[in-house]
Amino acid sequence: MEQVGTIDFTFQNDPKILEVHIFKVTDFTGEPEETEEMKPQWFKNDQIPYEQMWSDDIHWLPLLLAGKKFKGSFLFDRPSDATYASKIITQDLVEIKNT
């Protein structure tokens, strides 16, 4: 397991910062298990369903898949729910050179 990114997520009118650490795993044993948030599925890189994911994923996931490290922040209008998809108000995402 290798840490490849850190992203701060915030929502308009909410002072909390959600600091998320993103890890890349290339080898594992066992079977992925379904959770409340998602049912694990495998996709080819060119078939990732970004339109069904959080709107920030299309910005940082290609960096992870390209083997790059990154840090960033995303400010959303409000959290997503069953009927609403959050919209990005501002974003800052930079690649970190491997050291």
Buried (B, 14 or more C-beta within 10 A) or exposed (E): EEEBBBBBBBBEEEEEEEEEEBEEEEEEEEEEEEEEEEEEEEEEEEEBEEEEEBBBBEBBBEBBEEEBBBBBBBBBEEEEEEEEEBEEEEBEBEEBEEE
